[in-house]
């Protein structure tokens, strides 16, 4: 009976104090937030030339100009004027123009509001057509 009496005599005031452990956890959290390296998101880094207002020389070979409008329509500049081209047919059109002008660069004039996927489609088609140089010229409209 004395054993039972001793177990009842144990004080219930002996509790574990969690405050120091919480302090350590918060300090570790602050340490990890401060020392974390933030990852820069990958994106397209287009080759955008510096603005040049000088006109091209008279004997310069013309370039192939492809314009992407804000509503993702693809327009190809030709001798007769500008005409709308489907994204699936842009490669064959660039190949045809490259047959006329073998050293011509492909200049893609893309609207800032156009989808990136449209630009990538045109740039890939120009590279598949073996264009020597593909340049992106962004516009605001």
C-alpha positions as CSV (number, residue, x, y, z in Angstrom):
1,X,0.0,0.0,0.0
2,X,2.8,2.3,0.5
3,X,3.7,2.1,-3.1
4,X,0.3,3.3,-4.2
5,X,0.5,6.1,-1.8
6,X,3.8,7.2,-3.1
7,X,2.6,7.3,-6.8
8,X,-0.3,9.5,-5.8
9,X,2.0,11.8,-4.0
10,X,3.8,12.7,-7.3
11,X,3.3,16.3,-8.1
12,X,1.4,17.1,-11.3
13,X,3.2,20.5,-11.6
14,X,6.3,19.0,-13.3
15,X,5.6,19.9,-16.9
16,X,8.0,20.4,-19.8
17,X,8.6,24.0,-20.8
18,X,8.5,24.3,-24.6
19,X,9.4,28.0,-24.8
20,X,13.1,27.5,-25.3
21,X,12.5,24.9,-28.0
22,X,10.1,27.3,-29.8
23,X,12.7,30.0,-29.6
24,X,15.3,27.8,-31.2
25,X,12.9,26.8,-34.0
26,X,12.0,30.4,-34.8
27,X,15.7,31.4,-34.9
28,X,16.4,28.5,-37.2
29,X,13.5,29.5,-39.4
30,X,14.8,33.1,-39.6
31,X,18.3,31.7,-40.4
32,X,17.1,29.6,-43.3
33,X,15.0,32.4,-44.7
34,X,17.8,34.9,-44.7
35,X,20.4,32.5,-46.1
36,X,18.2,30.9,-48.8
37,X,19.3,31.4,-52.3
38,X,16.6,32.6,-54.5
39,X,16.4,31.0,-57.9
40,X,16.1,33.2,-60.9
41,X,13.4,32.0,-63.3
42,X,14.6,30.9,-66.7
43,X,13.1,32.8,-69.7
44,X,13.9,33.8,-73.2
45,X,16.9,36.1,-73.6
46,X,16.4,37.4,-77.1
47,X,19.1,39.0,-79.2
48,X,17.8,42.5,-79.3
49,X,20.0,44.9,-81.3
50,X,20.7,48.5,-80.3
51,X,18.5,51.1,-82.1
52,X,20.1,52.3,-85.2
53,X,18.6,55.1,-87.3
54,X,21.1,55.0,-90.1
55,X,19.6,53.9,-93.4
56,X,21.0,50.7,-95.0
57,X,23.4,51.1,-97.9
58,X,22.0,51.2,-101.4
59,X,23.6,47.8,-102.5
60,X,22.5,46.0,-99.3
61,X,20.6,42.8,-99.8
62,X,17.0,43.1,-98.4
63,X,16.1,41.3,-95.2
64,X,13.1,39.0,-94.6
65,X,10.7,40.8,-92.3
66,X,8.1,38.9,-90.3
67,X,5.7,40.9,-88.1
68,X,3.8,39.4,-85.2
69,X,0.8,41.5,-84.2
70,X,-0.7,41.8,-80.7
71,X,-3.4,39.2,-81.6
72,X,-0.7,36.6,-82.7
73,X,-1.2,37.0,-86.4
74,X,1.9,36.5,-88.5
75,X,2.5,38.9,-91.3
76,X,5.2,38.5,-93.9
77,X,6.6,41.5,-95.8
78,X,7.1,40.8,-99.6
79,X,7.6,43.0,-102.7
80,X,3.9,43.2,-103.3
81,X,3.2,44.2,-99.7
82,X,2.4,42.6,-96.4
83,X,0.4,39.4,-96.3
84,X,-0.9,37.2,-93.5
85,X,0.7,33.8,-93.2
86,X,-0.3,30.7,-91.2
87,X,2.2,29.6,-88.5
88,X,2.5,26.2,-90.2
89,X,3.4,27.7,-93.5
90,X,6.0,30.3,-92.3
91,X,8.9,27.9,-92.8
92,X,8.1,27.3,-96.5
93,X,7.6,31.1,-97.1
94,X,11.0,31.9,-95.4
95,X,12.7,29.2,-97.5
96,X,11.2,30.7,-100.7
97,X,12.4,34.2,-99.8
98,X,15.8,32.8,-98.9
99,X,16.1,31.2,-102.3
100,X,15.7,34.8,-103.7
101,X,18.0,36.4,-101.1
102,X,20.4,33.8,-99.8
103,X,22.2,36.2,-97.4
104,X,19.1,37.8,-96.0
105,X,18.6,37.9,-92.3
106,X,15.2,37.1,-90.8
107,X,13.9,40.0,-88.7
108,X,11.0,39.2,-86.4
109,X,9.1,42.3,-85.4
110,X,7.0,41.1,-82.5
111,X,4.4,43.0,-80.5
112,X,5.0,43.2,-76.7
113,X,1.5,41.8,-76.2
114,X,2.0,38.8,-78.5
115,X,2.4,35.3,-77.1
116,X,5.9,34.0,-76.7
117,X,4.9,30.8,-78.3
118,X,4.2,32.6,-81.6
119,X,7.6,34.2,-81.6
120,X,9.2,30.8,-80.8
121,X,7.3,29.2,-83.7
122,X,8.5,31.8,-86.2
123,X,12.1,31.8,-84.8
124,X,12.2,28.0,-85.0
125,X,10.9,28.0,-88.6
126,X,13.6,30.6,-89.6
127,X,16.3,28.4,-88.1
128,X,14.9,25.3,-89.8
129,X,15.0,27.3,-93.0
130,X,18.8,27.8,-92.3
131,X,18.5,31.6,-92.0
132,X,22.0,32.9,-91.3
133,X,20.7,35.4,-88.7
134,X,17.5,35.6,-86.8
135,X,16.8,38.9,-84.9
136,X,14.0,39.9,-82.7
137,X,12.8,43.6,-82.7
138,X,10.2,44.2,-80.1
139,X,7.5,46.8,-80.6
140,X,5.0,48.4,-78.3
141,X,1.8,48.0,-80.4
